[in-house]
Amino acid sequence: MKIAFLGGGNFGSNLATLLVAAGHDVVVGVRHPERARPQATYAVVSLKEAAAHGEVVVIAILYQACAEVLPRLAPQLAGKIVVDATNALQDDWSPLPLGSTGSAAQTLTGLLPGARLVKAFNTVFADIMTRDRLNRGGHPVTAFVAGDDAEANAIVAEVAASAGFAPVVTGPLYNARYLEAMAHLNIQLAVVQGGGTNAGFVYHQVSE
């Protein structure tokens, strides 16, 4: 599958590398591709080229940059599956207030009204996006998925599974606010409490 990333930081680079290893056709879009260091596993292109390339496009830029970057890419992203991996954070890593019923995903739907938006990967630290670290004592790290398009949810879940995650589809995009709260908790434990980022959520459900 053709997968593109908007943003080439640690998160985008690490997840892109996992997906290349899984056999996907991956590009990473950045503001200034001419300044990027050459990558052995995937092509580094402009943000516009990345948006045009991907059947699935992962938003891997900071939430605060989305209002500037995404509207210009909306025509290329219309009708495509767009994965919102953002969390609304302030500079000190504390939550950026979005109101009692707001979420980063809700904001992005307003910026990309024609996209098939799915929330995923926002609860996972970049540091554990390697095959060995995704295995937590025999249990793969969970990739929670939320979206209003059932087909898009299923495709994102398949992409996550190919990278080594255990996907769990949580329901509609409304549930993104819960996933974002989980990410804030993860950050509190890892950064504020000093637990470190070699940690991940494992949702272990036993069917009766």
DRENPA-3360 file (N, C-alpha, C; in nm, 2 decimals, always signed):
BEGIN
1 = MKIAFLGG = +0.08/-0.12/+0.00/+0.00/+0.00/+0.00/+0.09/+0.12/+0.00 ~ +0.04/+0.23/-0.07/+0.12/+0.36/-0.07/+0.08/+0.43/+0.06 ~ +0.18/+0.46/+0.14/+0.16/+0.53/+0.27/+0.25/+0.65/+0.27 ~ +0.20/+0.76/+0.31/+0.28/+0.88/+0.32/+0.27/+0.94/+0.46 ~ +0.38/+1.01/+0.50/+0.38/+1.08/+0.63/+0.40/+1.23/+0.60 ~ +0.32/+1.31/+0.68/+0.34/+1.45/+0.68/+0.42/+1.48/+0.80 ~ +0.55/+1.50/+0.79/+0.64/+1.52/+0.90/+0.74/+1.41/+0.91 ~ +0.87/+1.45/+0.94/+0.98/+1.35/+0.94/+1.06/+1.35/+1.07;
9 = GNFGSNLA = +0.99/+1.38/+1.18/+1.05/+1.36/+1.31/+1.07/+1.22/+1.35 ~ +1.11/+1.20/+1.48/+1.13/+1.06/+1.52/+1.01/+0.97/+1.51 ~ +0.89/+1.03/+1.54/+0.77/+0.95/+1.52/+0.75/+0.90/+1.38 ~ +0.75/+1.00/+1.28/+0.73/+0.97/+1.15/+0.83/+0.88/+1.09 ~ +0.96/+0.90/+1.12/+1.07/+0.82/+1.07/+1.06/+0.68/+1.12 ~ +1.04/+0.66/+1.25/+1.04/+0.53/+1.31/+0.92/+0.44/+1.25 ~ +0.80/+0.51/+1.25/+0.69/+0.43/+1.20/+0.70/+0.40/+1.05 ~ +0.76/+0.50/+0.97/+0.78/+0.48/+0.83/+0.88/+0.36/+0.81;
17 = TLLVAAGH = +0.98/+0.35/+0.89/+1.08/+0.24/+0.88/+1.01/+0.10/+0.90 ~ +0.92/+0.10/+1.00/+0.85/-0.03/+1.03/+0.76/-0.06/+0.91 ~ +0.70/+0.03/+0.85/+0.60/+0.01/+0.74/+0.68/-0.03/+0.61 ~ +0.80/+0.03/+0.59/+0.88/-0.02/+0.48/+0.92/-0.16/+0.50 ~ +0.96/-0.20/+0.62/+1.00/-0.34/+0.64/+0.88/-0.43/+0.62 ~ +0.76/-0.38/+0.64/+0.64/-0.46/+0.62/+0.60/-0.47/+0.47 ~ +0.67/-0.40/+0.38/+0.65/-0.41/+0.24/+0.56/-0.30/+0.18 ~ +0.54/-0.20/+0.25/+0.46/-0.08/+0.20/+0.55/+0.01/+0.12;
25 = DVVVGVRH = +0.49/+0.09/+0.03/+0.55/+0.19/-0.05/+0.54/+0.32/+0.03 ~ +0.65/+0.36/+0.09/+0.64/+0.47/+0.19/+0.72/+0.59/+0.15 ~ +0.66/+0.71/+0.16/+0.74/+0.83/+0.15/+0.72/+0.92/+0.27 ~ +0.81/+1.01/+0.30/+0.80/+1.10/+0.42/+0.81/+1.24/+0.36 ~ +0.71/+1.32/+0.39/+0.71/+1.46/+0.34/+0.75/+1.56/+0.45 ~ +0.84/+1.65/+0.41/+0.89/+1.75/+0.50/+0.88/+1.89/+0.43 ~ +0.90/+1.99/+0.51/+0.89/+2.13/+0.46/+1.01/+2.15/+0.36 ~ +1.13/+2.11/+0.39/+1.25/+2.14/+0.31/+1.32/+2.00/+0.28;
33 = PERARPQA = +1.27/+1.93/+0.18/+1.33/+1.80/+0.16/+1.48/+1.81/+0.11 ~ +1.51/+1.92/+0.06/+1.65/+1.94/+0.01/+1.75/+1.95/+0.13 ~ +1.70/+1.97/+0.25/+1.78/+1.98/+0.37/+1.79/+1.85/+0.44 ~ +1.70/+1.75/+0.40/+1.69/+1.63/+0.48/+1.81/+1.54/+0.44 ~ +1.85/+1.46/+0.54/+1.95/+1.36/+0.52/+1.90/+1.25/+0.44 ~ +1.97/+1.19/+0.34/+1.92/+1.08/+0.26/+1.88/+0.96/+0.35 ~ +1.77/+0.90/+0.32/+1.73/+0.78/+0.40/+1.74/+0.66/+0.31 ~ +1.78/+0.55/+0.37/+1.81/+0.43/+0.29/+1.68/+0.35/+0.27;
41 = TYAVVSLK = +1.57/+0.37/+0.35/+1.46/+0.29/+0.34/+1.34/+0.35/+0.27 ~ +1.33/+0.49/+0.27/+1.22/+0.56/+0.21/+1.26/+0.69/+0.15 ~ +1.18/+0.74/+0.06/+1.21/+0.87/+0.00/+1.16/+0.98/+0.08 ~ +1.24/+1.09/+0.08/+1.20/+1.21/+0.15/+1.16/+1.31/+0.04 ~ +1.03/+1.36/+0.05/+0.98/+1.45/-0.05/+0.91/+1.57/+0.01 ~ +0.85/+1.66/-0.07/+0.78/+1.77/-0.01/+0.65/+1.73/+0.05 ~ +0.59/+1.81/+0.13/+0.46/+1.78/+0.19/+0.36/+1.76/+0.09 ~ +0.36/+1.84/-0.02/+0.26/+1.83/-0.12/+0.28/+1.70/-0.20;
49 = EAAAHGEV = +0.40/+1.66/-0.23/+0.42/+1.53/-0.30/+0.38/+1.41/-0.21 ~ +0.40/+1.42/-0.08/+0.36/+1.32/+0.01/+0.21/+1.30/+0.01 ~ +0.14/+1.42/+0.02/+0.00/+1.41/+0.02/-0.06/+1.35/-0.11 ~ +0.00/+1.38/-0.22/-0.04/+1.32/-0.35/-0.01/+1.17/-0.36 ~ +0.10/+1.13/-0.29/+0.15/+0.99/-0.31/+0.06/+0.89/-0.23 ~ +0.02/+0.92/-0.11/-0.03/+0.82/-0.02/-0.18/+0.79/-0.04 ~ -0.21/+0.66/-0.04/-0.34/+0.61/-0.03/-0.39/+0.63/+0.12 ~ -0.29/+0.61/+0.21/-0.31/+0.64/+0.35/-0.20/+0.75/+0.39;
57 = VVIAILYQ = -0.25/+0.85/+0.45/-0.15/+0.96/+0.48/-0.16/+0.99/+0.63 ~ -0.04/+0.98/+0.70/-0.03/+0.99/+0.84/+0.01/+1.13/+0.88 ~ -0.06/+1.20/+0.96/-0.02/+1.33/+1.01/+0.08/+1.32/+1.12 ~ +0.20/+1.35/+1.10/+0.31/+1.33/+1.19/+0.38/+1.46/+1.23 ~ +0.31/+1.57/+1.20/+0.36/+1.71/+1.24/+0.30/+1.74/+1.38 ~ +0.35/+1.84/+1.44/+0.29/+1.89/+1.57/+0.15/+1.94/+1.55 ~ +0.07/+1.92/+1.64/-0.07/+1.96/+1.64/-0.08/+2.11/+1.61 ~ +0.01/+2.19/+1.68/+0.01/+2.33/+1.66/+0.04/+2.38/+1.52;
65 = ACAEVLPR = +0.10/+2.29/+1.44/+0.14/+2.33/+1.30/+0.03/+2.29/+1.20 ~ -0.07/+2.22/+1.25/-0.17/+2.17/+1.15/-0.26/+2.28/+1.09 ~ -0.29/+2.38/+1.17/-0.37/+2.49/+1.11/-0.30/+2.56/+1.00 ~ -0.17/+2.56/+1.00/-0.10/+2.63/+0.89/-0.08/+2.54/+0.77 ~ -0.04/+2.41/+0.80/+0.00/+2.32/+0.70/-0.12/+2.25/+0.63 ~ -0.21/+2.20/+0.70/-0.31/+2.11/+0.64/-0.41/+2.18/+0.54 ~ -0.46/+2.30/+0.56/-0.55/+2.35/+0.46/-0.49/+2.36/+0.32 ~ -0.36/+2.38/+0.31/-0.30/+2.39/+0.18/-0.29/+2.25/+0.11;
73 = LAPQLAGK = -0.31/+2.15/+0.19/-0.30/+2.01/+0.13/-0.44/+1.95/+0.12 ~ -0.54/+2.02/+0.16/-0.68/+1.96/+0.16/-0.72/+1.91/+0.02 ~ -0.69/+1.98/-0.09/-0.73/+1.92/-0.22/-0.66/+1.79/-0.25 ~ -0.54/+1.77/-0.21/-0.47/+1.64/-0.23/-0.52/+1.53/-0.14 ~ -0.57/+1.57/-0.02/-0.61/+1.47/+0.08/-0.76/+1.44/+0.07 ~ -0.84/+1.51/-0.01/-0.98/+1.48/-0.02/-1.01/+1.34/-0.07 ~ -1.09/+1.27/+0.01/-1.13/+1.13/-0.03/-1.03/+1.03/+0.02 ~ -0.91/+1.07/+0.07/-0.81/+0.97/+0.12/-0.83/+0.94/+0.27;
81 = IVVDATNA = -0.77/+0.83/+0.31/-0.77/+0.80/+0.45/-0.65/+0.88/+0.51 ~ -0.69/+0.96/+0.61/-0.59/+1.04/+0.67/-0.58/+1.01/+0.82 ~ -0.47/+0.97/+0.87/-0.45/+0.92/+1.01/-0.40/+1.04/+1.09 ~ -0.48/+1.07/+1.19/-0.45/+1.18/+1.28/-0.37/+1.11/+1.40 ~ -0.24/+1.13/+1.41/-0.16/+1.08/+1.51/-0.12/+1.19/+1.61 ~ -0.19/+1.30/+1.61/-0.14/+1.42/+1.69/-0.20/+1.42/+1.83 ~ -0.14/+1.49/+1.91/-0.19/+1.52/+2.05/-0.17/+1.67/+2.07 ~ -0.27/+1.73/+2.13/-0.27/+1.88/+2.15/-0.19/+1.90/+2.28;
89 = LQDDWSPL = -0.07/+1.95/+2.27/+0.02/+1.97/+2.38/+0.08/+2.11/+2.38 ~ +0.10/+2.16/+2.50/+0.17/+2.28/+2.52/+0.32/+2.26/+2.52 ~ +0.40/+2.36/+2.53/+0.55/+2.35/+2.52/+0.61/+2.27/+2.63 ~ +0.54/+2.26/+2.75/+0.59/+2.19/+2.86/+0.53/+2.04/+2.86 ~ +0.47/+2.00/+2.75/+0.41/+1.87/+2.73/+0.28/+1.85/+2.81 ~ +0.23/+1.95/+2.87/+0.10/+1.94/+2.94/-0.01/+1.96/+2.83 ~ -0.13/+1.91/+2.86/-0.24/+1.91/+2.76/-0.28/+2.06/+2.72 ~ -0.30/+2.08/+2.59/-0.35/+2.21/+2.55/-0.50/+2.20/+2.56;
97 = PLGSTGSA = -0.56/+2.29/+2.64/-0.71/+2.28/+2.66/-0.79/+2.30/+2.53 ~ -0.88/+2.20/+2.51/-0.97/+2.21/+2.39/-1.11/+2.20/+2.43 ~ -1.14/+2.22/+2.55/-1.28/+2.22/+2.60/-1.32/+2.08/+2.64 ~ -1.43/+2.07/+2.71/-1.48/+1.94/+2.77/-1.51/+1.84/+2.67 ~ -1.55/+1.88/+2.55/-1.59/+1.79/+2.45/-1.51/+1.80/+2.32 ~ -1.40/+1.88/+2.33/-1.32/+1.89/+2.21/-1.21/+1.79/+2.20 ~ -1.15/+1.78/+2.08/-1.03/+1.69/+2.06/-0.95/+1.74/+1.94 ~ -0.83/+1.70/+1.94/-0.74/+1.74/+1.82/-0.81/+1.68/+1.69;
105 = AQTLTGLL = -0.86/+1.56/+1.70/-0.92/+1.50/+1.58/-1.04/+1.58/+1.53 ~ -1.12/+1.63/+1.62/-1.23/+1.72/+1.58/-1.19/+1.84/+1.51 ~ -1.08/+1.90/+1.56/-1.02/+2.02/+1.50/-0.98/+1.99/+1.36 ~ -0.91/+1.87/+1.34/-0.86/+1.84/+1.21/-0.97/+1.80/+1.11 ~ -1.08/+1.75/+1.15/-1.19/+1.73/+1.06/-1.24/+1.87/+1.00 ~ -1.23/+1.97/+1.07/-1.26/+2.10/+1.02/-1.16/+2.15/+0.92 ~ -1.03/+2.11/+0.94/-0.93/+2.16/+0.84/-0.93/+2.07/+0.72 ~ -0.98/+1.95/+0.73/-0.98/+1.85/+0.61/-1.11/+1.79/+0.60;
113 = PGARLVKA = -1.21/+1.87/+0.56/-1.35/+1.82/+0.55/-1.37/+1.71/+0.45 ~ -1.29/+1.70/+0.35/-1.31/+1.59/+0.25/-1.24/+1.46/+0.28 ~ -1.16/+1.46/+0.39/-1.08/+1.34/+0.42/-1.15/+1.24/+0.50 ~ -1.11/+1.12/+0.49/-1.16/+1.01/+0.57/-1.07/+1.00/+0.70 ~ -1.10/+1.08/+0.80/-1.01/+1.09/+0.91/-1.02/+0.98/+1.01 ~ -0.91/+0.92/+1.05/-0.90/+0.82/+1.15/-0.80/+0.85/+1.25 ~ -0.83/+0.84/+1.38/-0.74/+0.86/+1.49/-0.66/+0.73/+1.52 ~ -0.53/+0.74/+1.52/-0.45/+0.62/+1.55/-0.31/+0.66/+1.58;
121 = FNTVFADI = -0.24/+0.57/+1.65/-0.09/+0.58/+1.68/-0.06/+0.70/+1.78 ~ -0.16/+0.78/+1.82/-0.12/+0.89/+1.91/-0.09/+0.85/+2.05 ~ -0.12/+0.72/+2.09/-0.09/+0.68/+2.22/+0.05/+0.60/+2.23 ~ +0.12/+0.61/+2.12/+0.25/+0.53/+2.11/+0.37/+0.62/+2.10 ~ +0.47/+0.60/+2.19/+0.59/+0.68/+2.19/+0.68/+0.64/+2.07 ~ +0.74/+0.73/+2.01/+0.83/+0.70/+1.90/+0.94/+0.61/+1.94 ~ +0.99/+0.62/+2.07/+1.10/+0.54/+2.11/+1.07/+0.39/+2.11 ~ +0.95/+0.35/+2.11/+0.92/+0.20/+2.11/+0.88/+0.15/+1.97;
129 = MTRDRLNR = +0.89/+0.24/+1.87/+0.85/+0.20/+1.74/+0.96/+0.12/+1.67 ~ +1.00/+0.01/+1.73/+1.09/-0.08/+1.67/+1.03/-0.22/+1.69 ~ +1.07/-0.32/+1.61/+1.01/-0.45/+1.62/+1.03/-0.51/+1.76 ~ +1.15/-0.49/+1.81/+1.17/-0.56/+1.94/+1.10/-0.49/+2.06 ~ +1.09/-0.35/+2.05/+1.03/-0.28/+2.16/+0.87/-0.29/+2.15 ~ +0.82/-0.32/+2.04/+0.67/-0.33/+2.03/+0.63/-0.46/+2.09 ~ +0.72/-0.55/+2.12/+0.69/-0.68/+2.19/+0.71/-0.66/+2.34 ~ +0.60/-0.65/+2.41/+0.61/-0.63/+2.56/+0.58/-0.76/+2.63;
137 = GGHPVTAF = +0.69/-0.84/+2.65/+0.68/-0.96/+2.72/+0.58/-1.06/+2.65 ~ +0.59/-1.06/+2.52/+0.50/-1.15/+2.44/+0.37/-1.09/+2.39 ~ +0.34/-0.97/+2.43/+0.22/-0.90/+2.39/+0.26/-0.78/+2.31 ~ +0.21/-0.77/+2.19/+0.24/-0.65/+2.11/+0.17/-0.52/+2.16 ~ +0.23/-0.41/+2.15/+0.17/-0.28/+2.19/+0.04/-0.26/+2.11 ~ -0.06/-0.21/+2.18/-0.19/-0.18/+2.11/-0.19/-0.05/+2.03 ~ -0.24/-0.06/+1.91/-0.27/+0.06/+1.83/-0.42/+0.08/+1.83 ~ -0.47/+0.18/+1.91/-0.61/+0.21/+1.92/-0.65/+0.29/+1.79;
145 = VAGDDAEA = -0.77/+0.26/+1.74/-0.82/+0.32/+1.62/-0.96/+0.37/+1.64 ~ -0.98/+0.49/+1.60/-1.12/+0.55/+1.61/-1.15/+0.63/+1.48 ~ -1.27/+0.61/+1.43/-1.31/+0.68/+1.31/-1.46/+0.65/+1.27 ~ -1.51/+0.74/+1.19/-1.65/+0.73/+1.15/-1.67/+0.64/+1.03 ~ -1.56/+0.61/+0.96/-1.57/+0.53/+0.84/-1.52/+0.39/+0.87 ~ -1.61/+0.29/+0.87/-1.57/+0.16/+0.91/-1.46/+0.10/+0.82 ~ -1.47/+0.12/+0.69/-1.37/+0.07/+0.59/-1.24/+0.13/+0.62 ~ -1.23/+0.26/+0.64/-1.11/+0.33/+0.67/-1.05/+0.28/+0.80;
153 = NAIVAEVA = -1.13/+0.26/+0.90/-1.08/+0.20/+1.03/-1.02/+0.07/+1.01 ~ -1.08/-0.02/+0.93/-1.03/-0.15/+0.90/-0.89/-0.15/+0.83 ~ -0.88/-0.06/+0.73/-0.76/-0.04/+0.66/-0.64/+0.00/+0.75 ~ -0.67/+0.10/+0.83/-0.57/+0.15/+0.93/-0.53/+0.04/+1.03 ~ -0.63/-0.04/+1.07/-0.60/-0.15/+1.16/-0.51/-0.25/+1.09 ~ -0.53/-0.28/+0.96/-0.44/-0.37/+0.89/-0.30/-0.31/+0.87 ~ -0.29/-0.18/+0.85/-0.16/-0.12/+0.84/-0.09/-0.13/+0.97 ~ -0.16/-0.11/+1.08/-0.10/-0.12/+1.22/-0.05/-0.26/+1.24;
161 = ASAGFAPV = -0.13/-0.36/+1.21/-0.09/-0.50/+1.23/+0.03/-0.53/+1.15 ~ +0.04/-0.48/+1.03/+0.16/-0.51/+0.95/+0.28/-0.46/+1.01 ~ +0.27/-0.35/+1.08/+0.39/-0.29/+1.14/+0.43/-0.36/+1.27 ~ +0.34/-0.44/+1.33/+0.38/-0.52/+1.45/+0.29/-0.48/+1.57 ~ +0.19/-0.39/+1.55/+0.10/-0.36/+1.66/-0.02/-0.46/+1.67 ~ -0.09/-0.45/+1.78/-0.21/-0.52/+1.80/-0.32/-0.41/+1.79 ~ -0.39/-0.41/+1.67/-0.49/-0.30/+1.66/-0.62/-0.33/+1.73 ~ -0.68/-0.22/+1.78/-0.81/-0.23/+1.85/-0.90/-0.12/+1.79;
169 = VTGPLYNA = -1.00/-0.15/+1.72/-1.09/-0.04/+1.67/-1.19/-0.01/+1.78 ~ -1.19/+0.12/+1.83/-1.26/+0.16/+1.95/-1.40/+0.22/+1.91 ~ -1.43/+0.24/+1.78/-1.56/+0.30/+1.75/-1.54/+0.43/+1.68 ~ -1.64/+0.52/+1.69/-1.64/+0.64/+1.61/-1.53/+0.74/+1.65 ~ -1.52/+0.84/+1.57/-1.41/+0.94/+1.59/-1.44/+1.02/+1.72 ~ -1.56/+1.02/+1.77/-1.59/+1.08/+1.90/-1.49/+1.03/+2.00 ~ -1.46/+0.90/+1.99/-1.37/+0.84/+2.09/-1.23/+0.88/+2.09 ~ -1.20/+0.96/+1.99/-1.06/+1.02/+1.98/-1.03/+1.10/+2.11;
177 = RYLEAMAH = -1.13/+1.16/+2.17/-1.10/+1.24/+2.29/-1.05/+1.15/+2.40 ~ -1.10/+1.02/+2.41/-1.05/+0.93/+2.51/-0.91/+0.89/+2.48 ~ -0.88/+0.86/+2.35/-0.74/+0.82/+2.31/-0.64/+0.93/+2.34 ~ -0.68/+1.06/+2.31/-0.60/+1.17/+2.34/-0.57/+1.18/+2.49 ~ -0.67/+1.15/+2.57/-0.66/+1.16/+2.72/-0.56/+1.05/+2.76 ~ -0.57/+0.93/+2.70/-0.47/+0.82/+2.73/-0.33/+0.87/+2.69 ~ -0.31/+0.94/+2.58/-0.18/+0.99/+2.55/-0.13/+1.09/+2.65 ~ -0.21/+1.17/+2.70/-0.17/+1.27/+2.81/-0.13/+1.19/+2.93;
185 = LNIQLAVV = -0.20/+1.09/+2.97/-0.16/+1.00/+3.08/-0.03/+0.94/+3.06 ~ -0.01/+0.89/+2.94/+0.12/+0.82/+2.90/+0.24/+0.92/+2.92 ~ +0.22/+1.04/+2.87/+0.32/+1.15/+2.88/+0.34/+1.19/+3.03 ~ +0.24/+1.19/+3.11/+0.25/+1.22/+3.25/+0.34/+1.12/+3.32 ~ +0.31/+0.99/+3.29/+0.39/+0.88/+3.35/+0.53/+0.88/+3.31 ~ +0.55/+0.90/+3.18/+0.69/+0.89/+3.12/+0.77/+1.01/+3.15 ~ +0.72/+1.13/+3.13/+0.79/+1.26/+3.14/+0.79/+1.32/+3.27 ~ +0.67/+1.35/+3.32/+0.65/+1.42/+3.45/+0.69/+1.33/+3.56;
193 = QGGGTNAG = +0.65/+1.21/+3.56/+0.68/+1.12/+3.67/+0.81/+1.05/+3.66 ~ +0.88/+1.07/+3.54/+1.01/+1.02/+3.52/+1.02/+0.87/+3.48 ~ +0.91/+0.81/+3.44/+0.91/+0.67/+3.41/+0.98/+0.63/+3.28 ~ +1.00/+0.73/+3.19/+1.07/+0.70/+3.07/+0.98/+0.66/+2.96 ~ +1.02/+0.67/+2.83/+0.93/+0.65/+2.72/+0.94/+0.51/+2.66 ~ +1.02/+0.42/+2.73/+1.02/+0.28/+2.68/+0.90/+0.21/+2.75 ~ +0.78/+0.25/+2.71/+0.66/+0.20/+2.77/+0.54/+0.21/+2.67 ~ +0.44/+0.13/+2.68/+0.33/+0.13/+2.59/+0.21/+0.06/+2.64;
201 = FVYHQVSE = +0.10/+0.10/+2.59/-0.03/+0.03/+2.63/-0.05/-0.10/+2.57 ~ -0.09/-0.20/+2.65/-0.13/-0.33/+2.60/-0.27/-0.36/+2.65 ~ -0.36/-0.36/+2.55/-0.50/-0.39/+2.59/-0.52/-0.54/+2.56 ~ -0.53/-0.62/+2.67/-0.54/-0.76/+2.66/-0.69/-0.80/+2.70 ~ -0.76/-0.84/+2.59/-0.90/-0.87/+2.61/-0.92/-1.02/+2.58 ~ -0.98/-1.09/+2.67/-1.01/-1.24/+2.66/-1.15/-1.26/+2.62 ~ -1.17/-1.32/+2.51/-1.31/-1.35/+2.47/-1.36/-1.47/+2.54 ~ -1.49/-1.46/+2.59/-1.55/-1.58/+2.66/-1.60/-1.68/+2.56;
% end
